[in-house]
Amino acid sequence: MDMYKRILGTIYYNNININLQQVKDGFAWVYKYSKNKPYYEAEEISRKNKKGLWIDKNPLAPWEFRKQSK
């Protein structure tokens, strides 16, 4: 559970970590409080390769979007 009492989990399909795969493909941000180094490494690579949401010059992080919506 996170600090807001939400249940967190990792999804696997055919032994593939779907959470990590989404980050690798540029379709998900790494949770800003994550301590999972492979996720940060995957995000850095997808950013460098401009995959998925990293094609945008100024992608807006979900937590920043929520701040703007208040």
C-alpha positions in Angstrom: 0.0 0.0 0.0 1.2 3.5 -0.7 1.0 6.6 1.5 -2.7 7.1 0.4 -3.7 3.5 1.4 -3.9 2.5 -2.3 -3.0 -1.1 -3.1 0.0 -1.3 -5.3 1.0 -4.4 -7.3 3.0 -5.8 -10.2 1.1 -7.4 -13.0 2.7 -10.4 -14.8 1.5 -12.1 -18.0 3.5 -15.1 -19.3 6.3 -14.3 -16.9 6.6 -10.7 -18.3 6.4 -7.8 -15.8 3.7 -5.7 -17.5 4.4 -2.7 -15.3 8.0 -2.6 -16.3 7.2 -3.3 -20.0 4.8 -0.3 -20.1 7.7 1.9 -18.8 10.1 0.4 -21.4 7.6 1.1 -24.1 7.1 4.7 -23.0 3.5 4.2 -22.0 3.9 4.8 -18.2 5.8 7.0 -15.8 7.8 5.6 -13.0 6.0 6.3 -9.7 8.0 9.3 -8.3 8.5 7.6 -4.9 9.6 4.2 -6.3 12.8 2.7 -5.1 12.9 0.2 -8.0 16.1 1.0 -10.0 15.2 -1.1 -13.1 12.1 1.1 -13.6 14.1 4.3 -13.6 16.7 2.8 -15.9 13.9 1.7 -18.3 12.3 5.2 -18.2 15.7 6.8 -18.9 16.2 4.6 -22.0 12.6 5.2 -23.3 13.1 8.9 -22.8 16.4 8.9 -24.7 14.8 6.9 -27.5 11.7 9.1 -27.6 9.3 6.2 -27.2 5.6 6.5 -26.4 4.8 9.6 -24.4 8.4 10.8 -24.6 7.8 11.8 -28.2 6.2 14.9 -26.8 8.7 17.7 -26.1 6.9 18.6 -22.8 5.1 15.5 -21.4 3.1 16.4 -18.3 3.6 14.0 -15.4 0.3 12.7 -13.9 1.0 14.3 -10.5 1.6 17.6 -12.2 -1.6 17.3 -14.1 -3.5 16.6 -10.9 -2.0 19.7 -9.3 -3.2 21.9 -12.2 -6.7 20.4 -12.0 -7.2 21.5 -8.4 
